[in-house]
């Protein structure tokens, strides 16, 4: 199985919070774990915010950052090309998504087309994005 993680799921691999164990199980079951190149920046920003808010102590922050750096190369990273950004714009409009959420959806669509829609799972902790991914999955399945 190929697993696509948006940032809300990816962060849970580096910070213990509700949902972390579920994401870890999905990752352990996956053959390939994919995400968008924007997830790196979003994850670093999320870690920094948790540090500023004192949710993460300095040592935990440094450890999470180091682990992200070490593991980042293991992910199949979808680069956000001009074509994917344009598709994301369409998705933002069609599914009423925020900008980066629509970029994750476009990256997921790219991964699903390459790996096979039925063999690709999507993980997010955002309800609107999950609904959009579910709808898109049905559309991609019918298109095949």
C-alpha positions in Angstrom: 0.0 0.0 0.0 1.1 3.6 -0.7 0.2 6.0 2.0 -0.1 9.8 1.5 0.3 11.9 4.6 -0.8 15.5 4.8 0.9 17.7 7.4 -1.7 17.1 10.1 -0.8 13.4 9.9 2.9 13.8 9.3 3.3 16.0 12.5 1.9 13.2 14.6 5.0 11.1 13.7 7.2 13.7 15.5 4.9 14.9 18.3 3.0 12.5 20.6 -0.6 13.7 20.5 -4.0 12.1 19.8 -3.9 10.2 16.6 -0.1 9.6 16.7 -0.4 5.8 17.2 -3.0 5.5 14.4 -0.6 7.3 12.0 2.3 5.2 13.1 0.3 2.0 12.4 -0.6 3.2 8.9 3.1 4.1 8.2 4.2 0.7 9.5 1.7 -1.0 7.1 2.7 1.0 4.1 5.2 0.1 1.4 5.7 3.7 0.4 4.9 6.8 2.4 4.4 9.9 0.3 3.8 13.6 1.0 4.1 16.9 -0.7 7.2 19.0 -0.6 5.3 21.7 1.3 4.8 19.3 4.2 8.4 19.8 5.2 7.9 23.6 5.7 4.5 23.1 7.3 5.9 20.5 9.7 8.8 22.6 10.7 6.4 25.5 11.3 4.1 23.3 13.4 7.0 22.1 15.5 8.2 25.6 16.0 4.7 26.7 17.0 4.5 23.9 19.6 7.9 25.0 20.9 6.8 28.7 21.2 3.6 27.6 22.9 5.8 25.5 25.3 3.9 22.3 24.3 7.4 21.0 23.3 10.3 21.4 25.7 13.6 22.4 24.1 15.0 18.8 24.1 11.8 17.4 22.6 11.8 20.1 20.0 15.4 19.4 19.0 14.7 15.7 18.9 11.6 16.0 16.7 13.4 18.3 14.3 16.4 16.0 14.1 14.2 13.0 13.5 12.3 14.8 10.7 15.6 15.7 9.1 16.8 12.1 9.3 13.5 10.6 8.0 12.6 13.2 5.3 14.6 11.5 2.6 12.7 8.2 3.2 9.4 9.8 2.0 8.3 9.9 -1.6 8.1 13.7 -1.9 5.8 15.2 -4.5 7.3 18.4 -5.8 4.7 21.1 -6.4 5.1 21.8 -10.1 3.2 24.6 -11.9 0.8 22.1 -13.3 0.0 20.6 -9.8 -0.4 24.2 -8.4 -3.0 24.9 -11.1 -4.8 21.6 -10.3 -4.7 22.6 -6.6 -6.3 25.9 -7.5 -9.1 23.9 -9.2 -9.4 21.7 -6.2 -9.5 24.7 -3.8 -12.5 26.1 -5.8 -14.3 22.8 -6.4 -13.9 21.3 -2.9 -13.8 24.6 -1.0 -10.4 23.9 0.5 -7.7 26.2 1.9 -4.7 26.7 -0.3 -2.2 24.2 1.2 -5.0 21.6 1.7 -5.7 21.8 -2.0 -2.0 21.4 -2.7 -2.0 18.2 -0.6 -5.0 17.0 -2.5 -3.3 17.6 -5.9 -0.2 15.8 -4.6 -2.3 12.9 -3.4 -4.0 12.7 -6.8 -0.6 12.5 -8.5 0.5 9.7 -6.2 -2.8 7.8 -6.6 -2.6 8.0 -10.4 1.0 6.7 -10.4 0.6 4.0 -7.6 -3.0 3.1 -8.4 -6.0 4.6 -6.8 -7.1 1.4 -5.0 -3.6 0.9 -3.6 -3.2 4.4 -2.3 -4.5 5.6 1.1 -4.9 9.2 2.3 -4.3 10.3 5.9 -5.3 13.6 7.3 -6.9 14.9 10.5 -8.8 17.7 8.6 -12.5 16.7 8.0 -12.9 18.9 4.9 -9.8 17.6 3.4 -10.7 14.0 4.1 -14.2 14.5 2.5 -12.5 16.0 -0.6 -10.0 13.1 -0.8 -12.8 10.6 -0.5 -14.7 12.3 -3.3 -11.6 12.6 -5.4 -10.8 9.0 -4.9 -14.3 8.0 -6.3 -13.7 10.3 -9.3 -10.3 8.9 -10.0 -11.6 5.3 -9.7 -14.4 6.0 -12.2 -11.9 7.6 -14.6 -9.8 4.4 -14.8 
